[in-house]
Amino acid sequence: MDDQEPDHERGGLAKRLGELARSLQHEKSSDRILSIMAAAAVELIPGVDQGSISVVHARQRIGSRAPTSALAGHLDALQNEAGQGPCLDAMYEHETVHVPDMAAETRWPRFAQRAARAGVGSMLCFQLYVEGDNLGALNLYSLRQHAFSAESRHVGLLVAAHAAVAFAEALKVEQLGEALATRDLIGQAKGILMERYKITGEQAFTILERSSSETNEKLRSVAEQLVVTGEIPHR
C-alpha cells in the first residue's frame, strides 16, 4: 500500500482493524482469538490464500495454531519436521521473512522442496510476539509464485501488529486457564487427603508439598496423580 492509495481504502483498513480489535476484547478462548486473527490476515492482506499462527514455548515445543485450512496445518508440520523454514526464521531471527518463489528457494532446502510439491508458490511470515522464551509467527501462504507485493508487506505489518496484541491476550487466557485448573486440582487433592486422614487443609497441603519436594515433581503433577490414581507419588 503506497502513497497513491486512496484515503477511503486506508480508512477502510483502519476501520476493519479497529472492529477486529474490539471483537477480540470479548473473546475468552485462546483458540478462538488466534482463529479470528488468522482469518482476518487471509481476508485483509493482498495475495494470501491460507494462513496460520506458529507458537514456540520455551524455544522448544513448536505448535501450529489456527490454520485456516488443512494445507496450512500440513505446511506448519513440514517446517517442524524439517527443523527449518521461514516461520522459524521469522520467530527467532527476523521480523519479516518473504519467499517470492518457493520452487526456487534455497535458504531452507528440506522444507522448500516439500512445500513446493504441496502446492505453495510463495510465503510471507511476520514475527508476532516475543516474551521471554515464548515466540510466535503469522504464516501466510499463496498458491501463486510472486503473490506478495510491497502492499502485502505493508498491510501485513499492520495486521501483524494487531495479531501480536491478540497473541499476547491468548497467552494470558491460556495462563489463566492453567492457573485455575491447577488450583482446582490441588483443591481436589487436598480434599482427598482431608477425608482419608481426617486432617486440616493446611496439613493436606503440607503433604502435597513434601511429596513434590521428595519426587522433584511439580505440585500440580503430584496433585493430578493423587486425583487420578488415589496414590501420593513417592521417591
Stockholm file with secondary structure:
# STOCKHOLM 1.0

chainA/1-235         MDDQEPDHERGGLAKRLGELARSLQHEKSSDRILSIMAAAAVELIPGVDQGSISVVHARQRIGSRAPTSALAGHLDALQNEAGQGPCLDAMYEHETVHVPDMAAETRWPRFAQRAARAGVGSMLCFQLYVEGDNLGALNLYSLRQHAFSAESRHVGLLVAAHAAVAFAEALKVEQLGEALATRDLIGQAKGILMERYKITGEQAFTILERSSSETNEKLRSVAEQLVVTGEIPHR
#=GR chainA/1-235 SS CCTTSCHHHHHHHHHHHHHHHHHHTTCCCHHHHHHHHHHHHHHHSTTCCEEEEEEEETTTEEEEECCSSHHHHHHHHHHHHHTCCHHHHHHHTCSEEEESCGGGCCSSHHHHHHHHHHTCCEEEEEEEEEETTEEEEEEEEESSTTCCCHHHHHHHHHHHHHHHHHHHHHHHHHHHHHHHHHHHHHHHHHHHHHHHHTCCHHHHHHHHHHHHHHHTCCHHHHHHHHHHHSCCCCC
#=GC SS_cons         CCTTSCHHHHHHHHHHHHHHHHHHTTCCCHHHHHHHHHHHHHHHSTTCCEEEEEEEETTTEEEEECCSSHHHHHHHHHHHHHTCCHHHHHHHTCSEEEESCGGGCCSSHHHHHHHHHHTCCEEEEEEEEEETTEEEEEEEEESSTTCCCHHHHHHHHHHHHHHHHHHHHHHHHHHHHHHHHHHHHHHHHHHHHHHHHTCCHHHHHHHHHHHHHHHTCCHHHHHHHHHHHSCCCCC
//
